[in-house]
């Protein structure tokens, strides 16, 4: 069971985030990061640089945050802005505290940023992911800088 049931966490006083649509090149779980590659969404990886999107839950089909989009299905993905909070998938084995810098890991999940890696989110909560699978954590989008 997911820790949260929605990907976009707010603020509710602002307009909801910009949503992009594209077909899926692979099966994708909501909360993971994707990149637009030749008109289709592909999972972001550890070497990803530049613009990333956060996969939304599939609300038109009444699916939850733990239900994957299938290959070829149209994915709804948010364009993260730095004043908005999203629930993103933290890779297993990572322990974060509020303000931790997060960078793309394998399979569209996030991990603690190491020196020289692009920071795409800051953790907004403390969580130790020892579950054995990627878990949703609150995070605020960063303006993609390289960790010194």
Beta strands, then each sheet from edge to edge (+ up, - down):
strand 1: 8-10
strand 2: 19-24
strand 3: 33-37
strand 4: 40-43
strand 5: 53-55
strand 6: 74-78
strand 7: 85-90
strand 8: 95-96
strand 9: 101-104
strand 10: 110-112
strand 11: 118-123
strand 12: 127-128
strand 13: 135-146
sheet 1: 1+ 7- 13+ 11- 9+ 10-
sheet 2: 2+ 4+ 3- 5+ 6- 2+
sheet 3: 8+ 12-
end
